[in-house]
Amino acid sequence: MDFLIHSHTHFLKSDELYDREKPYSLRFTPPEGFPRANIKLEKRDIHVHDIREKKENLEFQKDGLAVLDFESKMTYQDYDDEDVVKNVFLKEVSNLLKHFLGAQHVQVFEHTVRKRHEIFPISTGEPYRYNQPTSIAHVDTTVGWALAMAQQLNPKFNTDIKNHRVQCVNFWKPLTGPVKDWPLAMCKPDSINPESELEPCDLVYPDYVVENRQVYFSNRQRWLYLSDQMPNEAWIFLQSDTNPTVNPVAHTAFPCPNMRHGNVLPRESIEVRALVYYGGFEERIEE
């Protein structure tokens, strides 16, 4: 039986403005009179299919996403220790991705811990201690941005990197479970048209820019989630690929109807973004 949740999330609103201006969001306070963002959103209803009973049917090479069993040496408290995260957890993730994907080299370049504030999505008016769930459908990177990042991180291997396949992959898992609060929804790549439904967007920080992709809503899109996800279950999903025939996986957090009934712990999770290389690193690399 295909269990459905009726929920909602936010999408980029179609606007002629984007024929003239690239969508952007400044992650700092701009000079007076300069708009902080030109992104216009709309809330749309989505139907999210629970793949709990069919998770083994997902194949990364075909679907761009998979659910993997993942046992870590980390304790819950360890995720607040940046040194332990870097020296233990990120190495575990890198090794998992390398062996699961059959890659020559995996390079983690970012990780984020999210712990939902009890009143989210209502703003507290103050900066949150932790990042909050993202309730906007998006793809983390573009192919061009990911390839530029790969070359920036590996100047010695620039020429060789260009001649081999490079992917940007996201690893996501909860810190506590089962997740019943703001789980992650994935859009099946074969149900989205990148040419018409994905819009490159700049997230501008004081000293760097991330180019991601915002999503236009379509009734054709098919959204999936894993009910009651536990800390030993990890999503692996593709964000960009130099193979032009492969679509990325749009994703978003979404509110579950049952979260309104109390006794639901706020979601806590960690995500890791990594560059995956299938060649170009023939010289020995220290893992």
ROVOGU-325727 format. One record per residue (C-alpha): residue in one letter; residue number from 1; x, y, z. Coordinates in steps of 0.001 Angstrom, whole numbers, plus 500000, padded with zeros to 6 digits. Layout:
<site type="A" seq="NUM" X="X" Y="Y" Z="Z"/>
...
This chain:
<site type="M" seq="1" X="500000" Y="500000" Z="500000"/>
<site type="D" seq="2" X="501320" Y="503449" Z="499014"/>
<site type="F" seq="3" X="500816" Y="505652" Z="502085"/>
<site type="L" seq="4" X="500430" Y="509363" Z="501302"/>
<site type="I" seq="5" X="500880" Y="512456" Z="503438"/>
<site type="H" seq="6" X="499140" Y="515636" Z="502351"/>
<site type="S" seq="7" X="501315" Y="518588" Z="503265"/>
<site type="H" seq="8" X="502843" Y="521711" Z="501758"/>
<site type="T" seq="9" X="506133" Y="523436" Z="501079"/>
<site type="H" seq="10" X="507424" Y="526525" Z="499304"/>
<site type="F" seq="11" X="508491" Y="526916" Z="495687"/>
<site type="L" seq="12" X="509917" Y="529701" Z="493577"/>
<site type="K" seq="13" X="507063" Y="531744" Z="492138"/>
<site type="S" seq="14" X="507177" Y="532231" Z="488397"/>
<site type="D" seq="15" X="507897" Y="535885" Z="487625"/>
<site type="E" seq="16" X="509070" Y="537812" Z="484564"/>
<site type="L" seq="17" X="511650" Y="539416" Z="486842"/>
<site type="Y" seq="18" X="513824" Y="536325" Z="486452"/>
<site type="D" seq="19" X="514064" Y="536941" Z="482716"/>
<site type="R" seq="20" X="516113" Y="540030" Z="483641"/>
<site type="E" seq="21" X="517575" Y="539233" Z="487062"/>
<site type="K" seq="22" X="519029" Y="536085" Z="488496"/>
<site type="P" seq="23" X="517347" Y="535106" Z="491780"/>
<site type="Y" seq="24" X="519571" Y="535905" Z="494751"/>
<site type="S" seq="25" X="519595" Y="536063" Z="498534"/>
<site type="L" seq="26" X="522172" Y="538002" Z="500556"/>
<site type="R" seq="27" X="523297" Y="536234" Z="503716"/>
<site type="F" seq="28" X="524444" Y="539492" Z="505302"/>
<site type="T" seq="29" X="522969" Y="542938" Z="505921"/>
<site type="P" seq="30" X="523284" Y="544940" Z="502672"/>
<site type="P" seq="31" X="523761" Y="548694" Z="502313"/>
<site type="E" seq="32" X="520630" Y="550718" Z="502984"/>
<site type="G" seq="33" X="518237" Y="550652" Z="500064"/>
<site type="F" seq="34" X="519664" Y="547478" Z="498505"/>
<site type="P" seq="35" X="517148" Y="544598" Z="498540"/>
<site type="R" seq="36" X="518318" Y="541636" Z="500594"/>
<site type="A" seq="37" X="516688" Y="539216" Z="498148"/>
<site type="N" seq="38" X="514602" Y="539144" Z="494993"/>
<site type="I" seq="39" X="513269" Y="535630" Z="495545"/>
<site type="K" seq="40" X="509482" Y="535359" Z="495458"/>
<site type="L" seq="41" X="507982" Y="532211" Z="496925"/>
<site type="E" seq="42" X="504601" Y="530517" Z="496852"/>
<site type="K" seq="43" X="503238" Y="527838" Z="499165"/>
<site type="R" seq="44" X="501889" Y="524805" Z="497322"/>
<site type="D" seq="45" X="500274" Y="521592" Z="498489"/>
<site type="I" seq="46" X="502288" Y="518425" Z="497922"/>
<site type="H" seq="47" X="501468" Y="514737" Z="498247"/>
<site type="V" seq="48" X="504394" Y="512863" Z="499764"/>
<site type="H" seq="49" X="504680" Y="509093" Z="499257"/>
<site type="D" seq="50" X="506084" Y="507014" Z="502113"/>
<site type="I" seq="51" X="508738" Y="504635" Z="500762"/>
<site type="R" seq="52" X="509350" Y="502836" Z="504062"/>
<site type="E" seq="53" X="508218" Y="499469" Z="502662"/>
<site type="K" seq="54" X="509946" Y="500041" Z="499323"/>
<site type="K" seq="55" X="513203" Y="501707" Z="500330"/>
<site type="E" seq="56" X="515259" Y="498751" Z="499073"/>
<site type="N" seq="57" X="513879" Y="499406" Z="495588"/>
<site type="L" seq="58" X="515659" Y="502755" Z="495352"/>
<site type="E" seq="59" X="518874" Y="502565" Z="493334"/>
<site type="F" seq="60" X="521286" Y="505478" Z="493380"/>
<site type="Q" seq="61" X="522530" Y="504882" Z="489842"/>
<site type="K" seq="62" X="518963" Y="504889" Z="488508"/>
<site type="D" seq="63" X="517054" Y="507113" Z="490941"/>
<site type="G" seq="64" X="519777" Y="509443" Z="492192"/>
<site type="L" seq="65" X="518906" Y="508585" Z="495785"/>
<site type="A" seq="66" X="519082" Y="505709" Z="498221"/>
<site type="V" seq="67" X="518580" Y="504878" Z="501894"/>
<site type="L" seq="68" X="521599" Y="503225" Z="503509"/>
<site type="D" seq="69" X="522150" Y="501558" Z="506848"/>
<site type="F" seq="70" X="524752" Y="503589" Z="508688"/>
<site type="E" seq="71" X="526300" Y="502751" Z="512047"/>
<site type="S" seq="72" X="528516" Y="505455" Z="513526"/>
<site type="K" seq="73" X="530921" Y="505620" Z="516449"/>
<site type="M" seq="74" X="529415" Y="509003" Z="517300"/>
<site type="T" seq="75" X="527331" Y="509597" Z="520419"/>
<site type="Y" seq="76" X="524528" Y="512133" Z="520447"/>
<site type="Q" seq="77" X="526713" Y="514572" Z="522415"/>
<site type="D" seq="78" X="529564" Y="514216" Z="519913"/>
<site type="Y" seq="79" X="527666" Y="516151" Z="517253"/>
<site type="D" seq="80" X="528170" Y="519346" Z="519268"/>
<site type="D" seq="81" X="531943" Y="518819" Z="519224"/>
<site type="E" seq="82" X="533285" Y="520153" Z="515944"/>
<site type="D" seq="83" X="536623" Y="518365" Z="516293"/>
<site type="V" seq="84" X="534944" Y="514985" Z="516801"/>
<site type="V" seq="85" X="532588" Y="515619" Z="513890"/>
<site type="K" seq="86" X="535510" Y="516369" Z="511579"/>
<site type="N" seq="87" X="537868" Y="513658" Z="512796"/>
<site type="V" seq="88" X="535356" Y="510833" Z="513208"/>
<site type="F" seq="89" X="531988" Y="511436" Z="511560"/>
<site type="L" seq="90" X="533096" Y="513081" Z="508324"/>
<site type="K" seq="91" X="535672" Y="510342" Z="507771"/>
<site type="E" seq="92" X="532964" Y="507723" Z="508292"/>
<site type="V" seq="93" X="530738" Y="509434" Z="505737"/>
<site type="S" seq="94" X="533570" Y="509843" Z="503244"/>
<site type="N" seq="95" X="534476" Y="506154" Z="503474"/>
<site type="L" seq="96" X="530841" Y="505103" Z="503147"/>
<site type="L" seq="97" X="530318" Y="507205" Z="500025"/>
<site type="K" seq="98" X="533571" Y="506049" Z="498439"/>
<site type="H" seq="99" X="532733" Y="502375" Z="498808"/>
<site type="F" seq="100" X="529017" Y="502669" Z="498080"/>
<site type="L" seq="101" X="529536" Y="504713" Z="494913"/>
<site type="G" seq="102" X="532717" Y="502995" Z="493763"/>
<site type="A" seq="103" X="534505" Y="506343" Z="493603"/>
<site type="Q" seq="104" X="538220" Y="507012" Z="493353"/>
<site type="H" seq="105" X="538097" Y="509873" Z="495857"/>
<site type="V" seq="106" X="535512" Y="511640" Z="498040"/>
<site type="Q" seq="107" X="536026" Y="515140" Z="499378"/>
<site type="V" seq="108" X="533692" Y="516528" Z="502047"/>
<site type="F" seq="109" X="533456" Y="520310" Z="501802"/>
<site type="E" seq="110" X="530551" Y="521238" Z="504094"/>
<site type="H" seq="111" X="528427" Y="519899" Z="506931"/>
<site type="T" seq="112" X="525506" Y="521357" Z="508857"/>
<site type="V" seq="113" X="523780" Y="520377" Z="512085"/>
<site type="R" seq="114" X="520116" Y="521387" Z="512304"/>
<site type="K" seq="115" X="518025" Y="521397" Z="515475"/>
<site type="R" seq="116" X="514524" Y="522758" Z="515103"/>
<site type="H" seq="117" X="513574" Y="525475" Z="517567"/>
<site type="E" seq="118" X="510332" Y="524661" Z="519345"/>
<site type="I" seq="119" X="508461" Y="527576" Z="517733"/>
<site type="F" seq="120" X="509832" Y="527132" Z="514190"/>
<site type="P" seq="121" X="508639" Y="528057" Z="511544"/>
<site type="I" seq="122" X="507633" Y="531160" Z="513519"/>
<site type="S" seq="123" X="510623" Y="533459" Z="513870"/>
<site type="T" seq="124" X="511997" Y="534241" Z="517324"/>
<site type="G" seq="125" X="513296" Y="537587" Z="516112"/>
<site type="E" seq="126" X="516785" Y="536518" Z="517190"/>
<site type="P" seq="127" X="519439" Y="534383" Z="515479"/>
<site type="Y" seq="128" X="518956" Y="530670" Z="516100"/>
<site type="R" seq="129" X="521758" Y="528753" Z="517796"/>
<site type="Y" seq="130" X="521376" Y="525980" Z="515210"/>
<site type="N" seq="131" X="520331" Y="525998" Z="511579"/>
<site type="Q" seq="132" X="516639" Y="525278" Z="511085"/>
<site type="P" seq="133" X="514890" Y="522943" Z="508611"/>
<site type="T" seq="134" X="514654" Y="524352" Z="505095"/>
<site type="S" seq="135" X="511031" Y="524517" Z="503966"/>
<site type="I" seq="136" X="511814" Y="525615" Z="500405"/>
<site type="A" seq="137" X="512227" Y="523096" Z="497580"/>
<site type="H" seq="138" X="515743" Y="523357" Z="496194"/>
<site type="V" seq="139" X="518837" Y="521640" Z="494828"/>
<site type="D" seq="140" X="522056" Y="522431" Z="496713"/>
<site type="T" seq="141" X="524366" Y="523064" Z="493746"/>
<site type="T" seq="142" X="524643" Y="523547" Z="490022"/>
<site type="V" seq="143" X="527061" Y="521524" Z="487903"/>
<site type="G" seq="144" X="529152" Y="524605" Z="487156"/>
<site type="W" seq="145" X="529446" Y="525628" Z="490801"/>
<site type="A" seq="146" X="530345" Y="522112" Z="491966"/>
<site type="L" seq="147" X="533014" Y="521738" Z="489277"/>
<site type="A" seq="148" X="534474" Y="525143" Z="490146"/>
<site type="M" seq="149" X="534590" Y="524097" Z="493806"/>
<site type="A" seq="150" X="536355" Y="520852" Z="492862"/>
<site type="Q" seq="151" X="538986" Y="522765" Z="490920"/>
<site type="Q" seq="152" X="539406" Y="525357" Z="493666"/>
<site type="L" seq="153" X="540004" Y="522651" Z="496269"/>
<site type="N" seq="154" X="542383" Y="520671" Z="494050"/>
<site type="P" seq="155" X="544497" Y="523038" Z="491922"/>
<site type="K" seq="156" X="547094" Y="520307" Z="491385"/>
<site type="F" seq="157" X="544504" Y="518073" Z="489701"/>
<site type="N" seq="158" X="542562" Y="520699" Z="487712"/>
<site type="T" seq="159" X="543296" Y="519349" Z="484238"/>
<site type="D" seq="160" X="542604" Y="515737" Z="485163"/>
<site type="I" seq="161" X="539397" Y="516586" Z="487052"/>
<site type="K" seq="162" X="537912" Y="518135" Z="483906"/>
<site type="N" seq="163" X="538366" Y="514854" Z="482055"/>
<site type="H" seq="164" X="536481" Y="512670" Z="484546"/>
<site type="R" seq="165" X="533037" Y="512451" Z="486068"/>
<site type="V" seq="166" X="532406" Y="514579" Z="489165"/>
<site type="Q" seq="167" X="529302" Y="514465" Z="491350"/>
<site type="C" seq="168" X="528086" Y="516512" Z="494279"/>
<site type="V" seq="169" X="526281" Y="514252" Z="496748"/>
<site type="N" seq="170" X="524352" Y="515019" Z="499925"/>
<site type="F" seq="171" X="524326" Y="512695" Z="502956"/>
<site type="W" seq="172" X="521502" Y="513332" Z="505480"/>
<site type="K" seq="173" X="520555" Y="511565" Z="508687"/>
<site type="P" seq="174" X="518673" Y="512362" Z="511900"/>
<site type="L" seq="175" X="520449" Y="512639" Z="515250"/>
<site type="T" seq="176" X="517409" Y="511288" Z="517083"/>
<site type="G" seq="177" X="514470" Y="509175" Z="516006"/>
<site type="P" seq="178" X="512029" Y="508169" Z="514912"/>
<site type="V" seq="179" X="511572" Y="511369" Z="512895"/>
<site type="K" seq="180" X="507961" Y="512520" Z="512955"/>
<site type="D" seq="181" X="508692" Y="516245" Z="512782"/>
<site type="W" seq="182" X="509685" Y="518096" Z="509601"/>
<site type="P" seq="183" X="511128" Y="515063" Z="507748"/>
<site type="L" seq="184" X="512914" Y="515397" Z="504436"/>
<site type="A" seq="185" X="511035" Y="514963" Z="501161"/>
<site type="M" seq="186" X="512805" Y="513999" Z="497932"/>
<site type="C" seq="187" X="511583" Y="514665" Z="494408"/>
<site type="K" seq="188" X="512096" Y="511710" Z="492060"/>
<site type="P" seq="189" X="514509" Y="512979" Z="489388"/>
<site type="D" seq="190" X="512474" Y="511459" Z="486562"/>
<site type="S" seq="191" X="509447" Y="513521" Z="487638"/>
<site type="I" seq="192" X="511102" Y="516925" Z="487243"/>
<site type="N" seq="193" X="512129" Y="518867" Z="484145"/>
<site type="P" seq="194" X="515407" Y="520661" Z="484937"/>
<site type="E" seq="195" X="515099" Y="522978" Z="481950"/>
<site type="S" seq="196" X="511754" Y="524461" Z="482982"/>
<site type="E" seq="197" X="511447" Y="523681" Z="486703"/>
<site type="L" seq="198" X="514913" Y="524492" Z="488101"/>
<site type="E" seq="199" X="516218" Y="528062" Z="488317"/>
<site type="P" seq="200" X="519858" Y="528869" Z="489219"/>
<site type="C" seq="201" X="520059" Y="531142" Z="492247"/>
<site type="D" seq="202" X="522931" Y="532877" Z="494065"/>
<site type="L" seq="203" X="523258" Y="532643" Z="497847"/>
<site type="V" seq="204" X="525678" Y="535482" Z="498554"/>
<site type="Y" seq="205" X="527817" Y="535386" Z="501691"/>
<site type="P" seq="206" X="530331" Y="538073" Z="502703"/>
<site type="D" seq="207" X="533281" Y="536218" Z="501170"/>
<site type="Y" seq="208" X="531823" Y="533620" Z="498799"/>
<site type="V" seq="209" X="528812" Y="532717" Z="496654"/>
<site type="V" seq="210" X="526933" Y="529418" Z="496412"/>
<site type="E" seq="211" X="524931" Y="528775" Z="493258"/>
<site type="N" seq="212" X="522008" Y="526484" Z="494011"/>
<site type="R" seq="213" X="518770" Y="525809" Z="492145"/>
<site type="Q" seq="214" X="515303" Y="526883" Z="493196"/>
<site type="V" seq="215" X="512300" Y="524811" Z="492118"/>
<site type="Y" seq="216" X="509114" Y="525790" Z="490290"/>
<site type="F" seq="217" X="506095" Y="523699" Z="491275"/>
<site type="S" seq="218" X="504626" Y="521147" Z="488891"/>
<site type="N" seq="219" X="501801" Y="518667" Z="489427"/>
<site type="R" seq="220" X="503999" Y="516104" Z="487700"/>
<site type="Q" seq="221" X="506565" Y="516114" Z="490498"/>
<site type="R" seq="222" X="506544" Y="513006" Z="492690"/>
<site type="W" seq="223" X="507681" Y="513510" Z="496280"/>
<site type="L" seq="224" X="508973" Y="510733" Z="498574"/>
<site type="Y" seq="225" X="509888" Y="510454" Z="502242"/>
<site type="L" seq="226" X="510988" Y="507801" Z="504730"/>
<site type="S" seq="227" X="508573" Y="507539" Z="507650"/>
<site type="D" seq="228" X="509966" Y="507212" Z="511182"/>
<site type="Q" seq="229" X="513532" Y="507591" Z="509973"/>
<site type="M" seq="230" X="516079" Y="506509" Z="512582"/>
<site type="P" seq="231" X="519656" Y="507735" Z="513224"/>
<site type="N" seq="232" X="521097" Y="504598" Z="511600"/>
<site type="E" seq="233" X="519249" Y="505308" Z="508327"/>
<site type="A" seq="234" X="520860" Y="507791" Z="505963"/>
<site type="W" seq="235" X="519648" Y="509424" Z="502784"/>
<site type="I" seq="236" X="522218" Y="509638" Z="499987"/>
<site type="F" seq="237" X="521083" Y="511854" Z="497118"/>
<site type="L" seq="238" X="522589" Y="513469" Z="494045"/>
<site type="Q" seq="239" X="522818" Y="517260" Z="493725"/>
<site type="S" seq="240" X="524830" Y="517682" Z="490539"/>
<site type="D" seq="241" X="526653" Y="515514" Z="488024"/>
<site type="T" seq="242" X="528936" Y="516321" Z="485114"/>
<site type="N" seq="243" X="527113" Y="513556" Z="483237"/>
<site type="P" seq="244" X="524470" Y="515741" Z="481500"/>
<site type="T" seq="245" X="521947" Y="512900" Z="481222"/>
<site type="V" seq="246" X="521483" Y="512668" Z="485019"/>
<site type="N" seq="247" X="518947" Y="514809" Z="486899"/>
<site type="P" seq="248" X="519514" Y="516104" Z="490447"/>
<site type="V" seq="249" X="517282" Y="515433" Z="493455"/>
<site type="A" seq="250" X="515273" Y="518432" Z="494635"/>
<site type="H" seq="251" X="514382" Y="518252" Z="498320"/>
<site type="T" seq="252" X="512675" Y="520106" Z="501155"/>
<site type="A" seq="253" X="511611" Y="519667" Z="504742"/>
<site type="F" seq="254" X="507847" Y="519538" Z="505221"/>
<site type="P" seq="255" X="505447" Y="519610" Z="508184"/>
<site type="C" seq="256" X="503751" Y="516328" Z="509077"/>
<site type="P" seq="257" X="500094" Y="516528" Z="510130"/>
<site type="N" seq="258" X="500836" Y="514455" Z="513252"/>
<site type="M" seq="259" X="503265" Y="517071" Z="514585"/>
<site type="R" seq="260" X="500280" Y="519133" Z="515673"/>
<site type="H" seq="261" X="499174" Y="516556" Z="518198"/>
<site type="G" seq="262" X="502006" Y="517018" Z="520706"/>
<site type="N" seq="263" X="504559" Y="514555" Z="522083"/>
<site type="V" seq="264" X="506690" Y="514968" Z="518964"/>
<site type="L" seq="265" X="510347" Y="515820" Z="519498"/>
<site type="P" seq="266" X="511747" Y="518648" Z="517344"/>
<site type="R" seq="267" X="513782" Y="517282" Z="514464"/>
<site type="E" seq="268" X="517558" Y="517167" Z="514817"/>
<site type="S" seq="269" X="519753" Y="516179" Z="511887"/>
<site type="I" seq="270" X="523130" Y="516464" Z="510230"/>
<site type="E" seq="271" X="523861" Y="516780" Z="506536"/>
<site type="V" seq="272" X="527125" Y="516472" Z="504655"/>
<site type="R" seq="273" X="527941" Y="517723" Z="501172"/>
<site type="A" seq="274" X="530700" Y="515966" Z="499313"/>
<site type="L" seq="275" X="532373" Y="515997" Z="495920"/>
<site type="V" seq="276" X="532723" Y="512537" Z="494418"/>
<site type="Y" seq="277" X="535456" Y="511839" Z="491871"/>
<site type="Y" seq="278" X="535678" Y="508867" Z="489524"/>
<site type="G" seq="279" X="539104" Y="509711" Z="488100"/>
<site type="G" seq="280" X="541810" Y="512333" Z="487966"/>
<site type="F" seq="281" X="543462" Y="511383" Z="491257"/>
<site type="E" seq="282" X="545797" Y="508670" Z="490060"/>
<site type="E" seq="283" X="548503" Y="509862" Z="492434"/>
<site type="R" seq="284" X="548154" Y="508560" Z="495979"/>
<site type="I" seq="285" X="545798" Y="510640" Z="498111"/>
<site type="E" seq="286" X="546028" Y="510643" Z="501875"/>
<site type="E" seq="287" X="542529" Y="509755" Z="503105"/>
